[in-house]
């Protein structure tokens, strides 16, 4: 998983995170550069976690031609 930590017209920085765990059970860690990371330190990770928690129809699609992944999900916001 990655987030854009900086996005300016002339400069962009992407931070990549590793997610451990492989089931629907809420067990696992978020790693940054191989070390355990507190997601609350990055607002982008918190927002992504909220989307994932509220998402009930998602898919991660890998495109072999462009070697890229796309996260497809529906996000419902209720007021």
N, CA, C and O atoms as a printed pandas DataFrame, in Angstrom:
     atom_number atom_name residue_name chain_id  residue_number  x_coord  y_coord  z_coord
0              1         N          UNK        A               1    0.843   -1.148    0.000
1              2        CA          UNK        A               1    0.000    0.000    0.000
2              3         C          UNK        A               1    0.900    1.225    0.000
3              4         O          UNK        A               1    1.995    1.190    0.560
4              5         N          UNK        A               2    0.459    2.278   -0.606
5              6        CA          UNK        A               2    1.256    3.497   -0.597
6              7         C          UNK        A               2    0.360    4.710   -0.476
7              8         O          UNK        A               2   -0.827    4.673   -0.799
8              9         N          UNK        A               3    0.967    5.792    0.001
9             10        CA          UNK        A               3    0.296    7.090    0.045
10            11         C          UNK        A               3    1.250    8.127   -0.521
11            12         O          UNK        A               3    2.468    7.950   -0.494
12            13         N          UNK        A               4    0.687    9.198   -1.027
13            14        CA          UNK        A               4    1.496   10.320   -1.483
14            15         C          UNK        A               4    1.742   11.216   -0.273
15            16         O          UNK        A               4    0.804   11.806    0.264
16            17         N          UNK        A               5    2.982   11.320    0.153
17            18        CA          UNK        A               5    3.290   12.172    1.294
18            19         C          UNK        A               5    3.621   13.593    0.857
19            20         O          UNK        A               5    3.621   14.521    1.666
20            21         N          UNK        A               6    3.903   13.750   -0.426
21            22        CA          UNK        A               6    4.169   15.073   -0.983
22            23         C          UNK        A               6    3.778   15.055   -2.446
23            24         O          UNK        A               6    4.166   14.153   -3.189
24            25         N          UNK        A               7    3.009   16.053   -2.862
25            26        CA          UNK        A               7    2.600   16.125   -4.262
26            27         C          UNK        A               7    2.566   17.587   -4.694
27            28         O          UNK        A               7    1.563   18.280   -4.524
28            29         N          UNK        A               8    3.661   18.026   -5.245
29            30        CA          UNK        A               8    3.779   19.367   -5.800
30            31         C          UNK        A               8    3.962   19.235   -7.306
31            32         O          UNK        A               8    4.312   18.157   -7.786
32            33         N          UNK        A               9    3.735   20.294   -8.053
33            34        CA          UNK        A               9    3.920   20.205   -9.507
34            35         C          UNK        A               9    5.322   19.749   -9.912
35            36         O          UNK        A               9    5.480   19.092  -10.941
36            37         N          UNK        A              10    6.326   20.085   -9.129
37            38        CA          UNK        A              10    7.701   19.747   -9.490
38            39         C          UNK        A              10    8.300   18.623   -8.650
39            40         O          UNK        A              10    9.430   18.203   -8.898
40            41         N          UNK        A              11    7.566   18.138   -7.674
41            42        CA          UNK        A              11    8.121   17.132   -6.772
42            43         C          UNK        A              11    7.001   16.251   -6.226
43            44         O          UNK        A              11    5.914   16.729   -5.904
44            45         N          UNK        A              12    7.288   14.970   -6.131
45            46        CA          UNK        A              12    6.308   14.034   -5.609
46            47         C          UNK        A              12    7.045   12.992   -4.774
47            48         O          UNK        A              12    8.117   12.525   -5.158
48            49         N          UNK        A              13    6.468   12.632   -3.637
49            50        CA          UNK        A              13    7.057   11.601   -2.793
50            51         C          UNK        A              13    5.986   10.580   -2.450
51            52         O          UNK        A              13    4.896   10.929   -1.999
52            53         N          UNK        A              14    6.313    9.316   -2.671
53            54        CA          UNK        A              14    5.403    8.219   -2.367
54            55         C          UNK        A              14    6.019    7.388   -1.260
55            56         O          UNK        A              14    7.169    6.958   -1.361
56            57         N          UNK        A              15    5.252    7.160   -0.199
57            58        CA          UNK        A              15    5.692    6.298    0.892
58            59         C          UNK        A              15    4.968    4.968    0.777
59            60         O          UNK        A              15    3.740    4.921    0.715
60            61         N          UNK        A              16    5.734    3.892    0.748
61            62        CA          UNK        A              16    5.172    2.552    0.590
62            63         C          UNK        A              16    5.170    1.836    1.934
63            64         O          UNK        A              16    6.151    1.877    2.677
64            65         N          UNK        A              17    4.052    1.177    2.233
65            66        CA          UNK        A              17    3.871    0.464    3.483
66            67         C          UNK        A              17    3.572   -0.995    3.188
67            68         O          UNK        A              17    2.952   -1.322    2.176
68            69         N          UNK        A              18    4.017   -1.862    4.076
69            70        CA          UNK        A              18    3.715   -3.287    3.960
70            71         C          UNK        A              18    2.665   -3.636    5.012
71            72         O          UNK        A              18    2.748   -3.192    6.156
72            73         N          UNK        A              19    1.689   -4.429    4.615
73            74        CA          UNK        A              19    0.630   -4.852    5.514
74            75         C          UNK        A              19    0.795   -6.342    5.766
75            76         O          UNK        A              19    0.860   -7.124    4.817
76            77         N          UNK        A              20    0.863   -6.749    7.032
77            78        CA          UNK        A              20    0.964   -8.165    7.358
78            79         C          UNK        A              20   -0.412   -8.687    7.738
79            80         O          UNK        A              20   -1.319   -7.913    8.043
80            81         N          UNK        A              21   -0.558  -10.001    7.716
81            82        CA          UNK        A              21   -1.853  -10.625    7.998
82            83         C          UNK        A              21   -2.492  -11.040    6.696
83            84         O          UNK        A              21   -2.277  -10.413    5.659
84            85         N          UNK        A              22   -3.278  -12.096    6.752
85            86        CA          UNK        A              22   -3.835  -12.587    5.490
86            87         C          UNK        A              22   -5.268  -13.093    5.617
87            88         O          UNK        A              22   -5.738  -13.826    4.747
88            89         N          UNK        A              23   -5.951  -12.725    6.660
89            90        CA          UNK        A              23   -7.329  -13.178    6.832
90            91         C          UNK        A              23   -8.220  -11.981    7.117
91            92         O          UNK        A              23   -7.755  -10.843    7.183
92            93         N          UNK        A              24   -9.494  -12.252    7.282
93            94        CA          UNK        A              24  -10.422  -11.191    7.652
94            95         C          UNK        A              24  -10.321  -10.861    9.134
95            96         O          UNK        A              24  -10.916   -9.888    9.598
96            97         N          UNK        A              25   -9.571  -11.664    9.877
97            98        CA          UNK        A              25   -9.376  -11.406   11.298
98            99         C          UNK        A              25   -8.516  -10.152   11.451
99           100         O          UNK        A              25   -7.530   -9.993   10.732
100          101         N          UNK        A              26   -8.872   -9.270   12.368
101          102        CA          UNK        A              26   -8.116   -8.010   12.485
102          103         C          UNK        A              26   -6.769   -8.195   13.183
103          104         O          UNK        A              26   -6.539   -7.652   14.263
104          105         N          UNK        A              27   -5.893   -8.962   12.559
105          106        CA          UNK        A              27   -4.556   -9.183   13.087
106          107         C          UNK        A              27   -3.546   -8.855   12.001
107          108         O          UNK        A              27   -3.728   -9.211   10.836
108          109         N          UNK        A              28   -2.509   -8.192   12.385
109          110        CA          UNK        A              28   -1.466   -7.826   11.442
110          111         C          UNK        A              28   -0.872   -6.495   11.816
111          112         O          UNK        A              28   -1.329   -5.835   12.749
112          113         N          UNK        A              29    0.137   -6.106   11.093
113          114        CA          UNK        A              29    0.840   -4.859   11.372
114          115         C          UNK        A              29    1.034   -4.071   10.088
115          116         O          UNK        A              29    0.977   -4.618    8.987
116          117         N          UNK        A              30    1.261   -2.798   10.251
117          118        CA          UNK        A              30    1.661   -1.928    9.153
118          119         C          UNK        A              30    3.145   -1.645    9.350
119          120         O          UNK        A              30    3.566   -1.191   10.414
120          121         N          UNK        A              31    3.934   -1.918    8.308
121          122        CA          UNK        A              31    5.383   -1.734    8.379
122          123         C          UNK        A              31    5.817   -0.651    7.404
123          124         O          UNK        A              31    5.314   -0.568    6.284
124          125         N          UNK        A              32    6.747    0.171    7.841
125          126        CA          UNK        A              32    7.351    1.200    6.994
126          127         C          UNK        A              32    8.861    1.027    7.099
127          128         O          UNK        A              32    9.428    1.126    8.187
128          129         N          UNK        A              33    9.501    0.771    5.980
129          130        CA          UNK        A              33   10.939    0.472    5.947
130          131         C          UNK        A              33   11.288   -0.690    6.881
131          132         O          UNK        A              33   12.340   -0.687    7.521
132          133         N          UNK        A              34   10.395   -1.685    6.952
133          134        CA          UNK        A              34   10.645   -2.878    7.747
134          135         C          UNK        A              34   10.352   -2.761    9.222
135          136         O          UNK        A              34   10.501   -3.742    9.951
136          137         N          UNK        A              35    9.938   -1.591    9.692
137          138        CA          UNK        A              35    9.643   -1.391   11.109
138          139         C          UNK        A              35    8.153   -1.147   11.311
139          140         O          UNK        A              35    7.484   -0.572   10.453
140          141         N          UNK        A              36    7.636   -1.596   12.470
141          142        CA          UNK        A              36    6.238   -1.381   12.815
142          143         C          UNK        A              36    5.951    0.118   12.822
143          144         O          UNK        A              36    6.759    0.917   13.293
144          145         N          UNK        A              37    4.780    0.483   12.290
145          146        CA          UNK        A              37    4.450    1.897   12.109
146          147         C          UNK        A              37    3.091    2.191   12.710
147          148         O          UNK        A              37    2.160    1.399   12.568
148          149         N          UNK        A              38    2.972    3.333   13.386
149          150        CA          UNK        A              38    1.700    3.778   13.948
150          151         C          UNK        A              38    0.938    4.553   12.876
151          152         O          UNK        A              38    1.351    5.643   12.480
152          153         N          UNK        A              39   -0.158    3.997   12.414
153          154        CA          UNK        A              39   -0.922    4.609   11.313
154          155         C          UNK        A              39   -1.452    5.994   11.662
155          156         O          UNK        A              39   -1.682    6.811   10.771
156          157         N          UNK        A              40   -1.647    6.263   12.942
157          158        CA          UNK        A              40   -2.167    7.571   13.344
158          159         C          UNK        A              40   -1.186    8.695   13.022
159          160         O          UNK        A              40   -1.561    9.867   13.047
160          161         N          UNK        A              41    0.064    8.351   12.720
161          162        CA          UNK        A              41    1.063    9.364   12.379
162          163         C          UNK        A              41    0.909    9.899   10.959
163          164         O          UNK        A              41    1.545   10.894   10.609
164          165         N          UNK        A              42    0.086    9.267   10.141
165          166        CA          UNK        A              42   -0.147    9.719    8.757
166          167         C          UNK        A              42   -1.644    9.768    8.489
167          168         O          UNK        A              42   -2.314    8.736    8.518
168          169         N          UNK        A              43   -2.162   10.939    8.234
169          170        CA          UNK        A              43   -3.604   11.084    8.014
170          171         C          UNK        A              43   -4.064   10.296    6.792
171          172         O          UNK        A              43   -5.197    9.816    6.758
172          173         N          UNK        A              44   -3.204   10.159    5.797
173          174        CA          UNK        A              44   -3.574    9.398    4.602
174          175         C          UNK        A              44   -3.849    7.942    4.912
175          176         O          UNK        A              44   -4.739    7.339    4.311
176          177         N          UNK        A              45   -3.098    7.365    5.844
177          178        CA          UNK        A              45   -3.329    5.971    6.228
178          179         C          UNK        A              45   -4.630    5.827    7.010
179          180         O          UNK        A              45   -5.353    4.845    6.844
180          181         N          UNK        A              46   -4.923    6.796    7.854
181          182        CA          UNK        A              46   -6.166    6.754    8.623
182          183         C          UNK        A              46   -7.363    6.839    7.675
183          184         O          UNK        A              46   -8.333    6.099    7.836
184          185         N          UNK        A              47   -7.299    7.731    6.694
185          186        CA          UNK        A              47   -8.391    7.868    5.730
186          187         C          UNK        A              47   -8.558    6.601    4.899
187          188         O          UNK        A              47   -9.682    6.178    4.627
188          189         N          UNK        A              48   -7.443    5.994    4.496
189          190        CA          UNK        A              48   -7.511    4.754    3.734
190          191         C          UNK        A              48   -8.111    3.634    4.571
191          192         O          UNK        A              48   -8.891    2.830    4.061
192          193         N          UNK        A              49   -7.757    3.573    5.845
193          194        CA          UNK        A              49   -8.323    2.564    6.741
194          195         C          UNK        A              49   -9.829    2.767    6.919
195          196         O          UNK        A              49  -10.584    1.796    6.970
196          197         N          UNK        A              50  -10.264    4.016    7.012
197          198        CA          UNK        A              50  -11.697    4.298    7.125
198          199         C          UNK        A              50  -12.435    3.835    5.869
199          200         O          UNK        A              50  -13.505    3.234    5.963
200          201         N          UNK        A              51  -11.874    4.110    4.711
201          202        CA          UNK        A              51  -12.486    3.659    3.454
202          203         C          UNK        A              51  -12.577    2.136    3.418
203          204         O          UNK        A              51  -13.610    1.579    3.045
204          205         N          UNK        A              52  -11.506    1.473    3.801
205          206        CA          UNK        A              52  -11.488    0.012    3.785
206          207         C          UNK        A              52  -12.495   -0.557    4.772
207          208         O          UNK        A              52  -13.143   -1.563    4.484
208          209         N          UNK        A              53  -12.634    0.075    5.939
209          210        CA          UNK        A              53  -13.565   -0.416    6.951
210          211         C          UNK        A              53  -15.017   -0.263    6.499
211          212         O          UNK        A              53  -15.864   -1.094    6.827
212          213         N          UNK        A              54  -15.298    0.785    5.756
213          214        CA          UNK        A              54  -16.665    1.028    5.306
214          215         C          UNK        A              54  -16.981    0.369    3.970
215          216         O          UNK        A              54  -18.131    0.355    3.532
216          217         N          UNK        A              55  -15.970   -0.168    3.337
217          218        CA          UNK        A              55  -16.111   -0.754    2.016
218          219         C          UNK        A              55  -16.652   -2.174    2.116
219          220         O          UNK        A              55  -16.147   -2.980    2.897
220          221         N          UNK        A              56  -17.657   -2.476    1.342
221          222        CA          UNK        A              56  -18.179   -3.843    1.355
222          223         C          UNK        A              56  -18.095   -4.504   -0.017
223          224         O          UNK        A              56  -18.573   -5.626   -0.184
224          225         N          UNK        A              57  -17.512   -3.850   -0.979
225          226        CA          UNK        A              57  -17.387   -4.417   -2.316
226          227         C          UNK        A              57  -16.109   -3.890   -2.945
227          228         O          UNK        A              57  -16.137   -2.894   -3.668
228          229         N          UNK        A              58  -14.992   -4.547   -2.676
229          230        CA          UNK        A              58  -13.719   -4.029   -3.165
230          231         C          UNK        A              58  -12.957   -5.092   -3.936
231          232         O          UNK        A              58  -13.223   -6.288   -3.811
232          233         N          UNK        A              59  -12.006   -4.632   -4.733
233          234        CA          UNK        A              59  -11.153   -5.539   -5.500
234          235         C          UNK        A              59   -9.837   -4.840   -5.782
235          236         O          UNK        A              59   -9.796   -3.631   -6.006
236          237         N          UNK        A              60   -8.771   -5.608   -5.770
237          238        CA          UNK        A              60   -7.453   -5.115   -6.166
238          239         C          UNK        A              60   -7.135   -5.766   -7.495
239          240         O          UNK        A              60   -6.918   -6.976   -7.563
240          241         N          UNK        A              61   -7.107   -4.970   -8.555
241          242        CA          UNK        A              61   -6.905   -5.480   -9.901
242          243         C          UNK        A              61   -5.485   -5.189  -10.360
243          244         O          UNK        A              61   -5.022   -4.050  -10.300
244          245         N          UNK        A              62   -4.795   -6.240  -10.822
245          246        CA          UNK        A              62   -3.424   -6.112  -11.337
246          247         C          UNK        A              62   -3.451   -6.138  -12.849
247          248         O          UNK        A              62   -4.016   -7.049  -13.455
248          249         N          UNK        A              63   -2.837   -5.133  -13.459
249          250        CA          UNK        A              63   -2.759   -5.033  -14.908
250          251         C          UNK        A              63   -1.369   -5.471  -15.339
251          252         O          UNK        A              63   -0.392   -4.774  -15.066
252          253         N          UNK        A              64   -1.264   -6.621  -16.013
253          254        CA          UNK        A              64    0.040   -7.153  -16.404
254          255         C          UNK        A              64    0.709   -6.332  -17.500
255          256         O          UNK        A              64    1.932   -6.367  -17.639
256          257         N          UNK        A              65   -0.072   -5.602  -18.272
257          258        CA          UNK        A              65    0.501   -4.789  -19.349
258          259         C          UNK        A              65    1.212   -3.564  -18.760
259          260         O          UNK        A              65    2.358   -3.280  -19.110
260          261         N          UNK        A              66    0.532   -2.847  -17.873
261          262        CA          UNK        A              66    1.125   -1.633  -17.309
262          263         C          UNK        A              66    1.843   -1.887  -15.989
263          264         O          UNK        A              66    2.445   -0.978  -15.418
264          265         N          UNK        A              67    1.776   -3.150  -15.499
265          266        CA          UNK        A              67    2.416   -3.523  -14.227
266          267         C          UNK        A              67    1.955   -2.625  -13.086
267          268         O          UNK        A              67    2.759   -2.174  -12.270
268          269         N          UNK        A              68    0.647   -2.372  -13.041
269          270        CA          UNK        A              68    0.104   -1.507  -12.000
270          271         C          UNK        A              68   -1.108   -2.155  -11.352
271          272         O          UNK        A              68   -1.753   -3.031  -11.928
272          273         N          UNK        A              69   -1.398   -1.704  -10.145
273          274        CA          UNK        A              69   -2.563   -2.195   -9.405
274          275         C          UNK        A              69   -3.566   -1.063   -9.250
275          276         O          UNK        A              69   -3.192    0.103   -9.124
276          277         N          UNK        A              70   -4.824   -1.417   -9.259
277          278        CA          UNK        A              70   -5.894   -0.461   -9.045
278          279         C          UNK        A              70   -6.794   -0.983   -7.949
279          280         O          UNK        A              70   -7.247   -2.126   -8.001
280          281         N          UNK        A              71   -7.055   -0.154   -6.957
281          282        CA          UNK        A              71   -7.980   -0.509   -5.895
282          283         C          UNK        A              71   -9.342    0.042   -6.267
283          284         O          UNK        A              71   -9.522    1.254   -6.383
284          285         N          UNK        A              72  -10.295   -0.849   -6.453
285          286        CA          UNK        A              72  -11.651   -0.456   -6.795
286          287         C          UNK        A              72  -12.536   -0.693   -5.592
287          288         O          UNK        A              72  -12.593   -1.803   -5.062
288          289         N          UNK        A              73  -13.228    0.355   -5.159
289          290        CA          UNK        A              73  -14.140    0.175   -4.049
290          291         C          UNK        A              73  -15.237    1.227   -4.111
291          292         O          UNK        A              73  -15.103    2.269   -4.753
292          293         N          UNK        A              74  -16.318    0.916   -3.424
293          294        CA          UNK        A              74  -17.414    1.853   -3.283
294          295         C          UNK        A              74  -17.359    2.399   -1.879
295          296         O          UNK        A              74  -17.272    1.631   -0.921
296          297         N          UNK        A              75  -17.409    3.689   -1.737
297          298        CA          UNK        A              75  -17.353    4.342   -0.433
298          299         C          UNK        A              75  -18.659    5.080   -0.235
299          300         O          UNK        A              75  -19.005    5.977   -1.004
300          301         N          UNK        A              76  -19.369    4.700    0.785
301          302        CA          UNK        A              76  -20.649    5.336    1.091
302          303         C          UNK        A              76  -20.484    6.230    2.308
303          304         O          UNK        A              76  -19.931    5.821    3.329
304          305         N          UNK        A              77  -20.961    7.426    2.186
305          306        CA          UNK        A              77  -20.882    8.375    3.299
306          307         C          UNK        A              77  -22.289    8.748    3.689
307          308         O          UNK        A              77  -23.060    9.246    2.868
308          309         N          UNK        A              78  -22.625    8.510    4.935
309          310        CA          UNK        A              78  -23.963    8.815    5.427
310          311         C          UNK        A              78  -23.890   10.012    6.374
311          312         O          UNK        A              78  -23.012   10.087    7.234
312          313         N          UNK        A              79  -24.812   10.930    6.202
313          314        CA          UNK        A              79  -24.857   12.108    7.068
314          315         C          UNK        A              79  -25.991   11.963    8.041
315          316         O          UNK        A              79  -26.211   12.847    8.869
